[in-house]
Amino acid sequence: METNIGQLKEILIHRLVDQGMGPNMIPGFIRSLANTFTYHPHMNFQLANDRMQQMGWGDFELNYFTYRLALECLEACGLNKSEYKSAQWFENNFMLNSDSTTIKNQI
């Protein structure tokens, strides 16, 4: 069964929340992670965590599954490793709806 991008994003957001990240922090975290991939396209899981901590996300550490899920979501949403996306793109694509159970599907 094929999973669509909306389902992947919802799973990612819920995993981040379950790991202790506030929903309002998710767009900034995803934007930081995407920027890290832009500058280090071949980075592995440990390097991703190191870079995120250097960028000020020291209270949060990705586990491997969440890292792979985030990478999959970013690629599925059209983020190429050398492509720039505005902050608004992340805010529109990685936000919880007001009921905190589903995400916006604006691509």
N, C-alpha and C positions, 0 to 999 in steps of 0.2 A: 504494500500500500504506500503510495507516494504522499509525503507530507508537504503541504504548501507553505509558502513563506510566512503567512500569517500565523500558522500553527507553530512554526519554528520560533518566531519572535515571541509569541506568547509563552512558550516553554522557557525561552531564555530569560525573559523578564521575571517569570515566576521563580526560576532557579536563583536569580540574583536577589530577589526579595527574600526567598527562603534562607539564603546565606547571610542575610542581615543588612542588605543594602536598601536604603529608603527609596521608594518609587520615584521621588523627585530627583534623585541622584543618578538614575539610570541613563538618561540622555547624555549627561556630561561624561559618565564613565564610558559609554559606548563611543562617544566622540573621541575621547582620549585614546581608547584602544584602537580605533580606526586610524587616528593620526600616527600611532606607533607602528601600525602595519604599513602605512604609507612610507615612512622613513626606514623601516627595517622589514622589507617584504618577506624575507626568509627566516624570520625569527621563530624560535621554538617556544614551547610552553613556559619554560623557566625564564627565558629572556623577556617574554611578554610580562610576566609578573615583576621582574626586576625593573623594567621600563615603567610600568604603571606605578610602582612604588616611588621611583624617581620623579614622577609627574605629580606626586602628592596623594596617591591612592594607597598609602601605606596601611590603612586600617582594613583593607579588603584584599584578600588573595584569591585569585581564580583557582578553581580545581581544574584538572585536565578536561573533564567532560564539559564544563561550562566554557572553557577556553575554545574547544572545538566547536561547540554550538554557536558561540559568538562569531567565530571566524566564518562558519557556514552561513549564518544570517547576514553578515556584512557582504559576503560574496554574492549571495542570492539577491540582496537588495541593490546590487549593481555597483558596489564599491570595488573598483579595481585597485590594486595596491598602489598604483601611481596616480590615481585620480583624486582630485580635491572635491569634497562635498561641503556645503555650507553647514553651519550650526543648525539652521532651521530644518535641514533634511533629517538630522538625527532626532531633533525634538519631535518632528512629525511622525517619525517611523519607530521610535522606541519609547512611547509614553503609554502609561496605563490610562484607560478611560476612567471617568469619575467613579464608576462602581468598583474599581480596582480588581476586576476579574477578567476583563478582556482588554485588548490593546487596539489602538487605532490602526487601520489598514490603509494608510495613505502612502502610496509609493509614487 
